Amino acid sequence: MRFSMSGRPRGLAVSILIAASCLALPLCLTSTPSYALSEIQREDLPSPVTAPANSDNAAPGAAVPMPEAPGTKPADDQPADDTDKSEPETPPANGGITSPRADPDAPPPAVVYDLNTLPEPVKRMHGLLIEACRTGDIEKLRPLIGKGEAMTQLSLGDIDGDPVTFLKSLSGDGDGQEILAILEEVLSAGYVHVDTGTPQELYVWPYFFALPLDKLDARQRVELFKLVTASDYDDMKQFGAYIFYRVGITPTGQWLFFVAGD
């Protein structure tokens, strides 16, 4: 399935890049969110930081603390800091666990298609997500999204209100069928196993999350074009990474995130 219908702008990644630029330019005007077909919601918010050691209990969407405003006077009981607060703090190099992991200088991770190699909890969650998508009823995702600190991260920024209502707002049809189709297509691609043996260990779909796009072979580009258009592919190559929807599941079977953008 290729999400390149008229409802979604031709340059999906371009719009994402514009939003990303707004984070670094204080004078950039925030554009009005558009809920057109397959369009990623652009939110002028920082990316989440890397999950702490107990990543299963980490609150989705935790944001990088903002630096003090320029000229802020330190508290009376705190020594003056010579650090120039007029410049924003540099975010972590990896931008958070939901961000693309493509490293052109590192050996690419193995791309896996065989679901039988997944740990049983991961395989079970993958199957439940596919089953929910095929019902056509987005409400079937609600018990899988969870609540509170264990809730699936659905945006790179905070979301207000009900998570299922939020997903419907991303779907071009308004009822959530399009977002279900995207989720199923993402989960039908090959996956990668990243950060093995660390607290951030994850199984991520699609595998483009961790591969440099300019090094994809012809067969892999065909698989990519099931998700994005050729023009989106060119735009994402300029950006340097795959930034369309991706899914992360922890080794314990928690659906950690379903996000797009960077």
N, C-alpha and C positions, 0 to 999 in steps of 0.2 A: 504494500500500500504506500502511495507516495503523496505526502501532504503538501501539494503545490497548487491547490484549487484557488479560484479567483478571490476567495475570502481572505487569503493570507498574502501579505505583501511579498513581492518577488524576492526581495533581498532581506530575508529573515535575519541573517547574521549582521547585516548593516545596521538594522534597527537596534540590535543588541549592543553593537559597538557604540552607537550614539548614546545609549543609556549608560554604558560603562564610562564614557567620557564625561558624562554629567557628574559622576562621583568625584572627579578630579578637578572640575571647573566650577567654583562656587557661583559664577554668574550664569551658568547654563540654565535655561528655562526648562522646567519639568514638563514633559509632554503629557497630554491627557491620555490615560490608558485606553487601549483599544482592544476590544474582545473579538477581533476578526478571527477568521479561521486559522487555527494552529499558531496564532501569534503569541509570543512569550510576553508575559506581563512585565513591563519595564518599571522597576521601582528604584527610586534614587536612594538606595539604602546600602550600607556596607555588606560585604559578603560575610558569611559565618566563619568563625574561627575553627581551627581543628578541634575535634571532639576531645574531651579530657580522657584520662586513663580508663574510666568506666564509661565507654562510649555508648553502651546500651541504655544508660540512664541519662544521657546528656540531653539537655533541652534543645530541640531542633530550632535552628534559626538564630542561635546565640550570636550576637554581633560584636565586632571589634569595638572596644571603648573609644569614644571620640576624645581627641586631645582638648585641653583647656582652651578657651577662647583667647585670642591674642590680647595681651595686656592684662590678663587676669592676675590679680594680686594673690600671692601665696598666703595660706592661712597663717595666723600669728604664731602658732606652735610648730610650724614647719619651716625649715631653712629654705632660703631663696634658691631657686633652681636656675642655673645658667643656661639650661637648654632653651633654644629658641622655639617657643610654642606657636609661632606664626605659621609653621609648616606642619601639615598633617602627619601623623605617625604612619610609618610604612607597614602595610598589612603583612601577615605571614606569607612566605614565599609560595606556599601551595594554595593560598586563598581559601582554605577550608576543605573539608572532606568531600564536599559536593562539587568542587571545581575540577576541571579537566586535569588529568595527570600526564598528558603527553609530554615526554622529554626526548627531544631529538638526539641527545647525546647518550641516552641510556638504552640498553637492549630492550626491545619491546616485550611486554609480557605475553604469555601464551594465550591465544584466542581459543576458547573452548565452546563447543556446541552440544556436547553430550551432557544432558541434565542428570544422568545417572552418576556422574562424578561429583555432584554437589553433596554437601552434608545434608542429612535428612531434613533438619529444620529449614534450611534454605530451599531445598527442593519442594517442601510442602508449601511454603509461603509463595514461591513462584507459581505453583499449580493453583493455589487459591486466587491469586491475582488474575491469572489467565481465565479461570472459570468465571470470576466476577465480570471481567471485561466482556465475555461472550454472552452474558445474560442481557446486555444492553441496558441494564439498570444500574446507574452510578451509585445508588444507595447501597449496593452490595459491597462497595469499597469501605463503607463506614466502619464496620467492625475490624477491618484490616488496618485502617489508619490509626485507630486507637485514640487515647486521650492523654491530656496532661503532658508530663515530661517524656513519655514514651510515644507521643503522637508523631506520625510521619511528617517530615519536613516537606512542604508543598510549594514553598517559595524561598527565594534567597533573602527575603525580608520577612518581617512579621505579617501575618494575615489577621484581619478582623472578622470575627463572627465564625459561622459554621464552616468547617473544612470542605464538606461536600458541596455546599453552596458556592464556595470559592472555586472549586474545580469546575462547576457548571459555568461560572463566569468566564473561565478560560476557553470553554468549548464554543466553537462557532455556531453550533445548532441551539445552544441555550439549555439543552436537556442533559448534556454530558456524554452523548454518544461519540462525538468526535474525539474527546479526550480519552475515552475508553479505547477507541481504535488506535490512538497514538500509543497508549500504554501497552496494549497487546502487541503492537508492531515492535516496540522497543524490547519487550521481553522475549520476542521471537528471534531476536538477533543473537549472535554469539556474545559471550561474556568474558570478563577478565577477573582474576582473583588478585587483588592488590593488597599491599602492606601486610603480607603474610607474617604471622607470628607477632604482630604488634597490636596495641589496643584499637588501632584504626582499621584492622583487617576487614575487608569488604569483598562482596561479589557484586560486580557492577555490569549492568546492561545499558546500552550496547557497548561492544568492545572499543568503539571509536573513542570512548572516554579516555583511553590510555595509549592511543597510537597517534603518532604524527600524521596528519591528514595528507601531507605531500608525499608520504611514503606508502600510501595505500596502493595495492596492485589493482588490476582491472576487475578481478572478481570481487574484491572488497569494495570498490567504488560502486559496483552494481548493488551491493547490499546497502550501502550508504544512501543511494538514490531511492530506496524504498521509504526512507524517512525524510529526506530533504531534496530540494531541486539542485540541478547542476550549478545554477547561479549562487545558491546558498553555499554550496561546497566551495566555490571560488572565494566567496566572501569570508568563510570560516578559515580557509587557508591563510588569507591575509591576516586574520585575527590571530591565528596560530594554534587553534584547537577546535574540537567539536564542542559546540555549546547549545545543541538542541536538547530535547528531553533525555534524561537518564534516570536509572533506577538503582538504588543501592540497598542491599540486604546484608545484614550482619551474619556471622557464622551461627548465631543462636536463632536465626529466623526472624529477626525484627526487620520490618520494612522501614528502612531508615530515611530514605528520601525519594522524591519524584519531582525533579526540578529541571528548569531550563535557564539558560543565561550564564553569566559569569560575574 
